Amino acid sequence: MNTLIDSALIESAMQKLEVASYEDLSIRQLVSLVNLFEKESGEEFIHFEIGVPGLPASQVGIDAQKEALDSGVASVYPALEGEPALKQAASKFIRSIIGAEVAPAHCIPTVGSMQGTFATLMAVSALDEKKDTILYIDPGFPVQKTQADVLGIRREAFDVYNYRAEKLAPKLEEYLSTGRIAAILYSNPNNPTWMCLTDDELRTIGEMANKYDAIVIEDLAYITMDFRKDVDPTTGLPTQVSVTPYTDNYVLLMSGSKIFSYAGERIAVTAISDKLFERKSEALKRRFGLPSFGNVFVHKLIYTLSSGVSHSAQMALARMMDQAAEGLYNYRDEVREYANRTERIREILTRHGFHIVYDKDVDEPVGNGFFFTIGYKDMKGGELLGNLLRCGVSGIVLTSTGADYEGIRACSSAIKPHHYDLLDQRLAMFEELVAGA
């Protein structure tokens, strides 16, 4: 059978990584594998596995960062709590795009949302000693669960696909009623499925969090990238539904990586609600020596994790957020390209017998965006990935994201114009491979 990669090479590489199955591969491990296969075969892969921005970084940010470096900031330690310009811009951005009020003092720069999530998990799990568990609304970003594991924090999860709309509240109560849930974590739009929680579902999450005193961690890495929704005609700005109208106990994770294509500078903001920032507990004081959530976050966690965030990267994000909030910079016009790519890729995949695994968003088709999910007949995710790798196509197994359904998470970010024909050829090879098995 004509394939690009021999199965023996795949097995040998897996052994070197000390990984027993495709389901156990982390995203970065899979990247290492694919890089090796490209080197060994001399053939270019279709890279569906990692969500690296495939667009140029925002020129608005680049210009601001250059100005900051030219002003001499590189020789000075940044303040732990962040540069005032970014804190003001983040607060304005949240007000303009989400409609929530978070004081600038409570908007904390972090080294990407990964650091923001890590510090948040540490803080929320120490807020109340009786609450020792994070509830993940899955499918989700696998590394956020790895963070809990690294920290030794107990976790629970459920696949939300079967619990949309009126089914969500009973499912949440099933977990929250135990009294052990410290926080609820989800992404919206969702990585990996691109499902988008509705305003009613976010109301449910907020009300249940209030009832059981849980913190809501809302990962907005893809904020406003549900391209089925248009801008607010009164402001000309994109909008994002959020849990913020329905609870005072929330943390927003806002990254510059995807909406501004600024992933390389590792810059984000963790916005902590005013009420939560000031919240005090004896459990925090015993654990960290300080009683208030915000002070623990900044002066214990950010301090010990990185001692702040690059000055110049902060100034880049500040300029981008400020201009977006003012309606002067329409970043959505740039990142809409991902939806265009996904639409073309899905057509090619469907033509070769693939299907979208998470195809519904309550009662409408899931939108085109940064991520999508694919399956092939009744093939298990690990088997599907193994066959695709042999044909020069990569992706991550859906079960690694907490999905109940079999398939692959795919990302359109790395697709270039010549890849559409190449994908067509690779999928024809795949069909021949599985037909001859």
Residue, then its C-alpha position, 0 to 999 in steps of 0.5 A: m500500500n502506497t503511504l508516505i510514512d511507514s508504520a514501523l517508523i511511527e511505532s519506533a518514534m512512539q517508543k522513544l517518546e515513551v507513549a503507549s497510545y495515540e490517545d496519550l500523546s500531548i499536543r507538543q509530543l505530536v508536533s515532535l512526531v510530525n516534525l520527525f516524519e517530515k524530516e525522514s520522509g522529505e514530505e510536507f504534512i497537513h498540520f491540523e494538530i496545533g493551534v499556532p496562529g497562521l496569520p501575521a502578528s498584528q502590525v498595531g501591536i508590533d509598532a507599539q512594542k517597537e516603540a516601547l523597546d526604543s524607549g528603554v523598557a528592556s532594562v527595567y523590571p516590570a511591575l508585578e501588577g502590570e503596566p497601567a496602560l494595559k490595565q486601563a486598555a483591558s478594562k476598556f476592552i472588557r466593557s466594550i466587547i463584553g459589557a462588564e465592568v472590571a476595574p483596571a487594578h484587577c486586570i493582571p497581565t500574565v505570560g500567556s493564558m497558560q500562566g493565567t490559568f495555572a495561577t488561577l487554579m492555584a488560587v481558587s483551589a485554596l480559597d475554601e479547604k472544603k472545595d478541592t475540585i475543578l469542574y471542567i465543561d468538556p471537551g476542552f484544552p487538554v493542558q488545562k487538565t494537565q495543569a490541575d494534575v501537576l498541581g495535585i488538584r482533584r478534577e471532574a468533567f463532563d462532555v457538554y454536547n449532550y447537556r445543552a440548553e435545559k439539560l445543563a442545570p441538572k448536570l451542573e447540580e449533579y457535581l456542584s451539590t457535592g460541595r467540593i467544586a471550587a471552580i467551573l472552567y470552560s472555553n467559549p468559543n469552545n476548543p476543540t469543537w467550536m461550539c458556543l455556549t448561549d446567553d441562557e446557558l451562561r446564565t445557568i452557569g452563573e446562577m449555579a455558581n452563585k448557588y453553590d459558591a463556585i468560581v467561574i473561569e471563562d477562557l476567552a482565547y477566541i473571544t468574538m470569533d463566532f463569525r455567525k454573530d455580527v457586530d453591535p450596530t450601535t457601536g460597530l464593535p463585535t460582542q461576546v456573550s459571557v457569564t459576567p452578567y450572572t455572577d460576581n465570582y469570575v475570572l476571565l482569561m483573555s489571550g493575545s495569541k489568537i485574536f491578535s495573532y500575537a502568540g510568540e510574545r506570550i501575552a495575556v490578561t487575567a481579569i478578576s471580578d472586583k468582588l473576587f479580587e477583594r474576597k478574603s478567606e482564612a484558608l488563603k491566609r493559612r496557605f499563602g500568608l495573605p487573606s485576599f484573593g487578588n493579593v495572593f494572585v499578584h504578590k504570591l503567585i505571579y511573583t513566584l511564577s515569573s515576577g511579571v510580564s515583558h514590558s514591551a509585550q504589555m504595551a503591544l497588547a495595550r495598544m491592540m486592546d485599546q484600538a479595538a475597544e475604540g473601534l479603530y482596529n477591526y481585528r475580526d476582519e483579519v482572523r475571519e480568514y480561519a472561518n474561510r479556511t475551515e469551510r473549504i477544508r470541511e468540504i474536502l473532508t466531507r467529499h472523502g467520507f469524513h463527517i463533523v463529530y460535534d456538528k450541532d450548536v444546540d439547534e443550529p449547525v456549529g460555525n466555521g472557525f479556528f477548530f473543528t472535529i472530524g470522524y470517519k465512519d465508526m473508526k476510533g480516534g487513535e486508529l484514525l490518527g494512526n492512519l492519517l499520519r501514514c498519509g501525511v495528515s496530523g491532528i489530536v485524538l478527541t478523547s484527549t480533550g475529554a470528549d465522549y465521542e471518537g474522532i480528531r480535533a483539527c485546526s485550520s490555522a496552518i493551512k496555506p493555499h497549496h494545501y487544499d489540493l494536497l489535502d485532497q490527494r492525501l485523503a484519497m491516499f487515506e481512502e485507499l489505505v483503509a479500503g485495503a486494510 
